[in-house]
């Protein structure tokens, strides 16, 4: 296994990454909540990029994988800062963010922060605003009370050990919402969504489509695909989507 490198971010966090130079635009993989850069989609895209001579970057948010910090201390805003830091320090010119789940939210935040850098975007089960519309909206009164008194709640996951969701993550998430105000995406966007996804609903994908201002945005629903979206046909769809938004670049 190739040893990862580290970037010390402006916020003092140590971010682990794998970077491969090649033809631009840079393809930048943005992972999901509690995922890391060793996941199937990230590794698949890196292998594809190397075979194509394409520039590629994957990394771990703070509190994830090999980066510094703990997940429980982090929040959407921290991981947005990590994303901006690695993009600014480790890539140049146009980029194509490929955002999976929470990474889809991060891709949209990145487009707002660095609009002139985005050549195109691919999302896989994008989960914008999930801390508010998924977590907070479905918390019971007892969970909301625990958030105030204990500072966190524990939520089960269909895909890994339970999530510890902190009061800070909920409160910070409200400062990062992208579906409440204008969302200009002046570049090609391809969204992929499985109909058997129990973590992100097709309604979320349709809401993003309806909300965003974009002249070239397509949503593909894949029957019976789950949140992992990592079997052979799904990986091929991700590759095809990246090629589509790259165009002749």
Phi and psi in degrees as GROMACS dihedral restraints (atoms count N, CA, C in turn):
[ dihedral_restraints ]
;  ai    aj    ak    al  type     phi  dphi    fc
    3     4     5     6     1   -71.5    20    10
    4     5     6     7     1   132.4    20    10
    6     7     8     9     1   -71.4    20    10
    7     8     9    10     1   136.3    20    10
    9    10    11    12     1   -76.5    20    10
   10    11    12    13     1   162.5    20    10
   12    13    14    15     1  -106.2    20    10
   13    14    15    16     1   171.9    20    10
   15    16    17    18     1  -131.5    20    10
   16    17    18    19     1   143.0    20    10
   18    19    20    21     1  -118.2    20    10
   19    20    21    22     1   129.5    20    10
   21    22    23    24     1   -87.7    20    10
   22    23    24    25     1   113.5    20    10
   24    25    26    27     1   -76.4    20    10
   25    26    27    28     1   162.6    20    10
   27    28    29    30     1   -59.0    20    10
   28    29    30    31     1   -22.5    20    10
   30    31    32    33     1   -88.3    20    10
   31    32    33    34     1     2.0    20    10
   33    34    35    36     1    87.6    20    10
   34    35    36    37     1    14.2    20    10
   36    37    38    39     1   -97.1    20    10
   37    38    39    40     1   148.8    20    10
   39    40    41    42     1  -103.2    20    10
   40    41    42    43     1   110.1    20    10
   42    43    44    45     1  -104.5    20    10
   43    44    45    46     1   122.1    20    10
   45    46    47    48     1   -82.2    20    10
   46    47    48    49     1   142.0    20    10
   48    49    50    51     1  -154.3    20    10
   49    50    51    52     1   161.2    20    10
   51    52    53    54     1  -123.2    20    10
   52    53    54    55     1   131.1    20    10
   54    55    56    57     1  -132.0    20    10
   55    56    57    58     1   133.6    20    10
   57    58    59    60     1  -130.9    20    10
   58    59    60    61     1   117.9    20    10
   60    61    62    63     1   -77.6    20    10
   61    62    63    64     1   154.2    20    10
   63    64    65    66     1   173.4    20    10
   64    65    66    67     1  -159.9    20    10
   66    67    68    69     1   -68.9    20    10
   67    68    69    70     1   136.4    20    10
   69    70    71    72     1   -84.5    20    10
   70    71    72    73     1   173.5    20    10
   72    73    74    75     1   -65.1    20    10
   73    74    75    76     1   153.5    20    10
   75    76    77    78     1   -67.4    20    10
   76    77    78    79     1   133.0    20    10
   78    79    80    81     1   -93.9    20    10
   79    80    81    82     1   122.0    20    10
   81    82    83    84     1  -119.5    20    10
   82    83    84    85     1   116.5    20    10
   84    85    86    87     1   -88.4    20    10
   85    86    87    88     1   129.0    20    10
   87    88    89    90     1  -115.4    20    10
   88    89    90    91     1   111.1    20    10
   90    91    92    93     1   -78.4    20    10
   91    92    93    94     1   177.4    20    10
   93    94    95    96     1   -92.8    20    10
   94    95    96    97     1   179.8    20    10
   96    97    98    99     1   -63.4    20    10
   97    98    99   100     1   125.1    20    10
   99   100   101   102     1    64.7    20    10
  100   101   102   103     1    12.8    20    10
  102   103   104   105     1   -91.5    20    10
  103   104   105   106     1   178.6    20    10
  105   106   107   108     1  -147.1    20    10
  106   107   108   109     1   177.7    20    10
  108   109   110   111     1   -78.3    20    10
  109   110   111   112     1     3.0    20    10
  111   112   113   114     1   -93.6    20    10
  112   113   114   115     1     4.0    20    10
  114   115   116   117     1   -66.8    20    10
  115   116   117   118     1   161.7    20    10
  117   118   119   120     1   -56.5    20    10
  118   119   120   121     1   -46.2    20    10
  120   121   122   123     1   -66.4    20    10
  121   122   123   124     1   -42.2    20    10
  123   124   125   126     1   -64.1    20    10
  124   125   126   127     1   -46.0    20    10
  126   127   128   129     1   -68.3    20    10
  127   128   129   130     1   -39.4    20    10
  129   130   131   132     1   -60.3    20    10
  130   131   132   133     1   -47.4    20    10
  132   133   134   135     1   -65.5    20    10
  133   134   135   136     1   -36.3    20    10
  135   136   137   138     1   -63.8    20    10
  136   137   138   139     1   -44.1    20    10
  138   139   140   141     1   -62.0    20    10
  139   140   141   142     1   -41.0    20    10
  141   142   143   144     1   -62.9    20    10
  142   143   144   145     1   -46.0    20    10
  144   145   146   147     1   -61.6    20    10
  145   146   147   148     1   -42.9    20    10
  147   148   149   150     1   -62.5    20    10
  148   149   150   151     1   -41.6    20    10
  150   151   152   153     1   -64.4    20    10
  151   152   153   154     1   -30.0    20    10
  153   154   155   156     1   -92.7    20    10
  154   155   156   157     1    -4.3    20    10
  156   157   158   159     1    70.2    20    10
  157   158   159   160     1    28.1    20    10
  159   160   161   162     1   -94.7    20    10
  160   161   162   163     1   144.7    20    10
  162   163   164   165     1   -70.4    20    10
  163   164   165   166     1   135.1    20    10
  165   166   167   168     1  -146.8    20    10
  166   167   168   169     1   143.8    20    10
  168   169   170   171     1  -139.3    20    10
  169   170   171   172     1   132.1    20    10
  171   172   173   174     1  -132.1    20    10
  172   173   174   175     1   151.2    20    10
  174   175   176   177     1  -156.0    20    10
  175   176   177   178     1   167.0    20    10
  177   178   179   180     1  -105.9    20    10
  178   179   180   181     1   126.9    20    10
  180   181   182   183     1   -60.3    20    10
  181   182   183   184     1   159.1    20    10
  183   184   185   186     1   -58.4    20    10
  184   185   186   187     1   142.7    20    10
  186   187   188   189     1    78.0    20    10
  187   188   189   190     1     6.0    20    10
  189   190   191   192     1  -127.0    20    10
  190   191   192   193     1   148.4    20    10
  192   193   194   195     1    51.2    20    10
  193   194   195   196     1  -126.7    20    10
  195   196   197   198     1   -96.8    20    10
  196   197   198   199     1     3.7    20    10
  198   199   200   201     1   -78.8    20    10
  199   200   201   202     1   165.5    20    10
  201   202   203   204     1   -73.3    20    10
  202   203   204   205     1   165.0    20    10
  204   205   206   207     1    89.1    20    10
  205   206   207   208     1   174.4    20    10
  207   208   209   210     1  -118.1    20    10
  208   209   210   211     1   150.6    20    10
  210   211   212   213     1   -58.0    20    10
  211   212   213   214     1   -42.8    20    10
  213   214   215   216     1   -62.0    20    10
  214   215   216   217     1   -24.4    20    10
  216   217   218   219     1   -86.6    20    10
  217   218   219   220     1   -12.2    20    10
  219   220   221   222     1   -90.6    20    10
  220   221   222   223     1   174.3    20    10
  222   223   224   225     1  -158.8    20    10
  223   224   225   226     1   172.6    20    10
  225   226   227   228     1   -58.1    20    10
  226   227   228   229     1   -41.4    20    10
  228   229   230   231     1   -64.4    20    10
  229   230   231   232     1   -39.2    20    10
  231   232   233   234     1   -60.5    20    10
  232   233   234   235     1   -45.5    20    10
  234   235   236   237     1   -71.7    20    10
  235   236   237   238     1   -26.6    20    10
  237   238   239   240     1   -66.8    20    10
  238   239   240   241     1   -43.3    20    10
  240   241   242   243     1   -60.6    20    10
  241   242   243   244     1   -41.0    20    10
  243   244   245   246     1   -60.9    20    10
  244   245   246   247     1   -44.1    20    10
  246   247   248   249     1   -62.5    20    10
  247   248   249   250     1   -47.9    20    10
  249   250   251   252     1   -61.3    20    10
  250   251   252   253     1   -40.2    20    10
  252   253   254   255     1   -62.5    20    10
  253   254   255   256     1   -46.2    20    10
  255   256   257   258     1   -71.3    20    10
  256   257   258   259     1   -37.3    20    10
  258   259   260   261     1   -64.3    20    10
  259   260   261   262     1   -44.6    20    10
  261   262   263   264     1   -69.5    20    10
  262   263   264   265     1   -35.5    20    10
  264   265   266   267     1   -87.7    20    10
  265   266   267   268     1   -28.4    20    10
  267   268   269   270     1  -116.1    20    10
  268   269   270   271     1    -5.1    20    10
  270   271   272   273     1  -129.1    20    10
  271   272   273   274     1   165.0    20    10
  273   274   275   276     1  -142.3    20    10
  274   275   276   277     1   150.3    20    10
  276   277   278   279     1    74.7    20    10
  277   278   279   280     1  -160.7    20    10
  279   280   281   282     1   -69.8    20    10
  280   281   282   283     1   151.8    20    10
  282   283   284   285     1  -132.3    20    10
  283   284   285   286     1   157.6    20    10
  285   286   287   288     1  -122.0    20    10
  286   287   288   289     1    97.9    20    10
  288   289   290   291     1   -72.0    20    10
  289   290   291   292     1   136.7    20    10
  291   292   293   294     1  -117.2    20    10
  292   293   294   295     1   103.3    20    10
  294   295   296   297     1  -105.3    20    10
  295   296   297   298     1   124.5    20    10
  297   298   299   300     1  -105.2    20    10
  298   299   300   301     1   122.4    20    10
  300   301   302   303     1    57.3    20    10
  301   302   303   304     1  -116.5    20    10
  303   304   305   306     1   -57.2    20    10
  304   305   306   307     1   -29.5    20    10
  306   307   308   309     1   -62.6    20    10
  307   308   309   310     1   -26.3    20    10
  309   310   311   312     1   -65.8    20    10
  310   311   312   313     1   -41.5    20    10
  312   313   314   315     1   -61.9    20    10
  313   314   315   316     1   -43.6    20    10
  315   316   317   318     1   -62.5    20    10
  316   317   318   319     1   -37.5    20    10
  318   319   320   321     1   -62.4    20    10
  319   320   321   322     1   -40.4    20    10
  321   322   323   324     1   -68.6    20    10
  322   323   324   325     1   -39.7    20    10
  324   325   326   327     1   -64.1    20    10
  325   326   327   328     1   -38.0    20    10
  327   328   329   330     1   -64.5    20    10
  328   329   330   331     1   -38.7    20    10
  330   331   332   333     1   -64.3    20    10
  331   332   333   334     1   -31.5    20    10
  333   334   335   336     1   -76.5    20    10
  334   335   336   337     1   -33.9    20    10
  336   337   338   339     1   -80.4    20    10
  337   338   339   340     1   -37.7    20    10
  339   340   341   342     1  -130.7    20    10
  340   341   342   343     1    61.1    20    10
  342   343   344   345     1   -60.7    20    10
  343   344   345   346     1   -31.4    20    10
  345   346   347   348     1   -77.4    20    10
  346   347   348   349     1    -8.6    20    10
  348   349   350   351     1   -93.8    20    10
  349   350   351   352     1   -14.7    20    10
  351   352   353   354     1   -87.9    20    10
  352   353   354   355     1   118.5    20    10
  354   355   356   357     1   -86.3    20    10
  355   356   357   358     1   -35.2    20    10
  357   358   359   360     1  -174.2    20    10
  358   359   360   361     1   173.4    20    10
  360   361   362   363     1  -145.4    20    10
  361   362   363   364     1   142.2    20    10
  363   364   365   366     1  -125.2    20    10
  364   365   366   367     1   132.1    20    10
  366   367   368   369     1  -121.4    20    10
  367   368   369   370     1   146.4    20    10
  369   370   371   372     1  -125.2    20    10
  370   371   372   373     1   111.7    20    10
  372   373   374   375     1    50.9    20    10
  373   374   375   376     1    49.3    20    10
  375   376   377   378     1   -58.1    20    10
  376   377   378   379     1   139.6    20    10
  378   379   380   381     1  -126.4    20    10
  379   380   381   382     1    57.9    20    10
  381   382   383   384     1   -64.3    20    10
  382   383   384   385     1   141.7    20    10
  384   385   386   387     1    63.8    20    10
  385   386   387   388     1    21.8    20    10
  387   388   389   390     1   -67.7    20    10
  388   389   390   391     1   -25.5    20    10
  390   391   392   393     1   -64.2    20    10
  391   392   393   394     1   -32.3    20    10
  393   394   395   396     1   -90.6    20    10
  394   395   396   397     1   -48.8    20    10
  396   397   398   399     1   -85.1    20    10
  397   398   399   400     1   -22.5    20    10
  399   400   401   402     1   -99.5    20    10
  400   401   402   403     1   -56.7    20    10
  402   403   404   405     1   -75.8    20    10
  403   404   405   406     1   -68.2    20    10
  405   406   407   408     1   -58.0    20    10
  406   407   408   409     1   -42.2    20    10
  408   409   410   411     1   -64.1    20    10
  409   410   411   412     1   -22.8    20    10
  411   412   413   414     1  -110.0    20    10
  412   413   414   415     1     0.9    20    10
  414   415   416   417     1   -66.5    20    10
  415   416   417   418     1   140.7    20    10
  417   418   419   420     1   -76.6    20    10
  418   419   420   421     1   167.4    20    10
  420   421   422   423     1   -59.0    20    10
  421   422   423   424     1   -36.2    20    10
  423   424   425   426     1   -66.6    20    10
  424   425   426   427     1   -39.0    20    10
  426   427   428   429     1   -68.2    20    10
  427   428   429   430     1   -40.0    20    10
  429   430   431   432     1   -65.2    20    10
  430   431   432   433     1   -36.7    20    10
  432   433   434   435     1   -66.6    20    10
  433   434   435   436     1   -41.6    20    10
  435   436   437   438     1   -63.5    20    10
  436   437   438   439     1   -36.8    20    10
  438   439   440   441     1   -60.7    20    10
  439   440   441   442     1   -40.5    20    10
  441   442   443   444     1   -72.2    20    10
  442   443   444   445     1   -42.4    20    10
  444   445   446   447     1   -86.7    20    10
  445   446   447   448     1   -38.8    20    10
  447   448   449   450     1   -98.7    20    10
  448   449   450   451     1   -29.2    20    10
  450   451   452   453     1    98.4    20    10
  451   452   453   454     1    -4.0    20    10
  453   454   455   456     1  -163.0    20    10
  454   455   456   457     1   163.8    20    10
  456   457   458   459     1  -130.7    20    10
  457   458   459   460     1   158.5    20    10
  459   460   461   462     1  -109.7    20    10
  460   461   462   463     1   126.2    20    10
  462   463   464   465     1  -118.5    20    10
  463   464   465   466     1   135.3    20    10
  465   466   467   468     1   -70.1    20    10
  466   467   468   469     1   155.4    20    10
  468   469   470   471     1  -129.0    20    10
  469   470   471   472     1   143.4    20    10
  471   472   473   474     1   -76.7    20    10
  472   473   474   475     1   -10.3    20    10
  474   475   476   477     1  -119.7    20    10
  475   476   477   478     1   -14.8    20    10
  477   478   479   480     1  -163.3    20    10
  478   479   480   481     1  -169.8    20    10
  480   481   482   483     1   -62.2    20    10
  481   482   483   484     1   162.8    20    10
  483   484   485   486     1   -57.1    20    10
  484   485   486   487     1   150.7    20    10
  486   487   488   489     1   -88.3    20    10
  487   488   489   490     1   137.8    20    10
  489   490   491   492     1   -97.8    20    10
  490   491   492   493     1   111.4    20    10
  492   493   494   495     1  -104.0    20    10
  493   494   495   496     1   118.9    20    10
  495   496   497   498     1   -91.0    20    10
  496   497   498   499     1   159.7    20    10
  498   499   500   501     1   -59.9    20    10
  499   500   501   502     1   -37.5    20    10
  501   502   503   504     1   -62.4    20    10
  502   503   504   505     1   -40.3    20    10
  504   505   506   507     1   -62.8    20    10
  505   506   507   508     1   -41.5    20    10
  507   508   509   510     1   -65.9    20    10
  508   509   510   511     1   -47.4    20    10
  510   511   512   513     1   -67.7    20    10
  511   512   513   514     1   -42.3    20    10
  513   514   515   516     1   -65.7    20    10
  514   515   516   517     1   -37.4    20    10
  516   517   518   519     1   -55.5    20    10
  517   518   519   520     1   -32.1    20    10
  519   520   521   522     1   -67.7    20    10
  520   521   522   523     1   -22.0    20    10
  522   523   524   525     1   -85.9    20    10
  523   524   525   526     1    -7.8    20    10
  525   526   527   528     1  -113.3    20    10
  526   527   528   529     1     6.3    20    10
  528   529   530   531     1   -62.0    20    10
  529   530   531   532     1   139.0    20    10
  531   532   533   534     1  -117.9    20    10
  532   533   534   535     1    -6.3    20    10
  534   535   536   537     1  -103.2    20    10
  535   536   537   538     1    10.9    20    10
  537   538   539   540     1  -104.4    20    10
  538   539   540   541     1   -22.8    20    10
  540   541   542   543     1  -128.3    20    10
  541   542   543   544     1  -176.5    20    10
  543   544   545   546     1   -55.8    20    10
  544   545   546   547     1   136.8    20    10
  546   547   548   549     1  -131.8    20    10
  547   548   549   550     1    91.0    20    10
  549   550   551   552     1   -89.3    20    10
  550   551   552   553     1   122.4    20    10
  552   553   554   555     1  -125.1    20    10
  553   554   555   556     1    81.1    20    10
  555   556   557   558     1   -84.6    20    10
  556   557   558   559     1    51.8    20    10
  558   559   560   561     1  -160.5    20    10
  559   560   561   562     1   165.1    20    10
  561   562   563   564     1   -66.7    20    10
  562   563   564   565     1   136.7    20    10
  564   565   566   567     1  -129.6    20    10
  565   566   567   568     1   131.4    20    10
  567   568   569   570     1  -122.5    20    10
  568   569   570   571     1   121.8    20    10
  570   571   572   573     1  -112.1    20    10
  571   572   573   574     1   130.5    20    10
  573   574   575   576     1  -116.0    20    10
  574   575   576   577     1   137.5    20    10
  576   577   578   579     1  -150.1    20    10
  577   578   579   580     1   128.4    20    10
  579   580   581   582     1   -85.5    20    10
  580   581   582   583     1   141.1    20    10
  582   583   584   585     1   -77.3    20    10
  583   584   585   586     1   -17.0    20    10
  585   586   587   588     1   -98.9    20    10
  586   587   588   589     1    16.1    20    10
  588   589   590   591     1   -73.0    20    10
  589   590   591   592     1   118.6    20    10
  591   592   593   594     1   -94.1    20    10
  592   593   594   595     1    -4.6    20    10
  594   595   596   597     1   -98.2    20    10
  595   596   597   598     1   -36.6    20    10
  597   598   599   600     1  -130.2    20    10
  598   599   600   601     1   125.5    20    10
  600   601   602   603     1   -85.4    20    10
  601   602   603   604     1   159.3    20    10
  603   604   605   606     1   -62.9    20    10
  604   605   606   607     1   -26.9    20    10
  606   607   608   609     1   -61.5    20    10
  607   608   609   610     1   -36.4    20    10
  609   610   611   612     1   -64.9    20    10
  610   611   612   613     1   -43.9    20    10
  612   613   614   615     1   -61.4    20    10
  613   614   615   616     1   -41.8    20    10
  615   616   617   618     1   -69.1    20    10
  616   617   618   619     1   -35.1    20    10
  618   619   620   621     1   -65.0    20    10
  619   620   621   622     1   -42.1    20    10
  621   622   623   624     1   -61.9    20    10
  622   623   624   625     1   -44.5    20    10
  624   625   626   627     1   -58.8    20    10
  625   626   627   628     1   -43.6    20    10
  627   628   629   630     1   -70.2    20    10
  628   629   630   631     1   -33.5    20    10
  630   631   632   633     1   -81.6    20    10
  631   632   633   634     1   -40.0    20    10
  633   634   635   636     1   -70.3    20    10
  634   635   636   637     1   146.9    20    10
  636   637   638   639     1   -97.0    20    10
  637   638   639   640     1   107.7    20    10
  639   640   641   642     1  -155.7    20    10
  640   641   642   643     1   131.8    20    10
  642   643   644   645     1   -84.9    20    10
  643   644   645   646     1   -11.4    20    10
  645   646   647   648     1  -143.0    20    10
  646   647   648   649     1    73.7    20    10
  648   649   650   651     1  -127.2    20    10
  649   650   651   652     1   128.2    20    10
  651   652   653   654     1  -129.4    20    10
  652   653   654   655     1   140.1    20    10
  654   655   656   657     1  -116.3    20    10
  655   656   657   658     1   126.9    20    10
  657   658   659   660     1  -112.6    20    10
  658   659   660   661     1   119.7    20    10
  660   661   662   663     1   -95.6    20    10
  661   662   663   664     1   131.0    20    10
  663   664   665   666     1  -113.4    20    10
  664   665   666   667     1   112.8    20    10
  666   667   668   669     1   -61.0    20    10
  667   668   669   670     1   129.3    20    10
  669   670   671   672     1    72.5    20    10
  670   671   672   673     1     1.2    20    10
  672   673   674   675     1   -74.7    20    10
  673   674   675   676     1   139.1    20    10
  675   676   677   678     1   -98.8    20    10
  676   677   678   679     1  -170.4    20    10
  678   679   680   681     1   -66.3    20    10
  679   680   681   682     1   -27.7    20    10
  681   682   683   684     1   -65.9    20    10
  682   683   684   685     1   -38.1    20    10
  684   685   686   687     1    48.6    20    10
  685   686   687   688     1    48.6    20    10
  687   688   689   690     1  -129.7    20    10
  688   689   690   691     1    10.0    20    10
  690   691   692   693     1   -79.7    20    10
  691   692   693   694     1   176.2    20    10
  693   694   695   696     1   -54.6    20    10
  694   695   696   697     1   -52.3    20    10
  696   697   698   699     1   -61.7    20    10
  697   698   699   700     1   -36.9    20    10
  699   700   701   702     1   -67.9    20    10
  700   701   702   703     1   -41.8    20    10
  702   703   704   705     1   -62.6    20    10
  703   704   705   706     1   -37.9    20    10
  705   706   707   708     1   -64.6    20    10
  706   707   708   709     1   -37.0    20    10
  708   709   710   711     1   -65.1    20    10
  709   710   711   712     1   -37.3    20    10
  711   712   713   714     1   -64.6    20    10
  712   713   714   715     1   -46.5    20    10
  714   715   716   717     1   -57.5    20    10
  715   716   717   718     1   -46.1    20    10
  717   718   719   720     1   -62.1    20    10
  718   719   720   721     1   -38.4    20    10
  720   721   722   723     1   -66.2    20    10
  721   722   723   724     1   -40.9    20    10
  723   724   725   726     1   -63.5    20    10
  724   725   726   727     1   -44.5    20    10
  726   727   728   729     1   -61.5    20    10
  727   728   729   730     1   -37.0    20    10
  729   730   731   732     1   -63.3    20    10
  730   731   732   733     1   -46.8    20    10
  732   733   734   735     1   -76.9    20    10
  733   734   735   736     1   -24.8    20    10
  735   736   737   738     1   -66.8    20    10
  736   737   738   739     1   -34.5    20    10
  738   739   740   741     1    61.1    20    10
  739   740   741   742     1  -129.5    20    10
  741   742   743   744     1   -91.0    20    10
  742   743   744   745     1     5.0    20    10
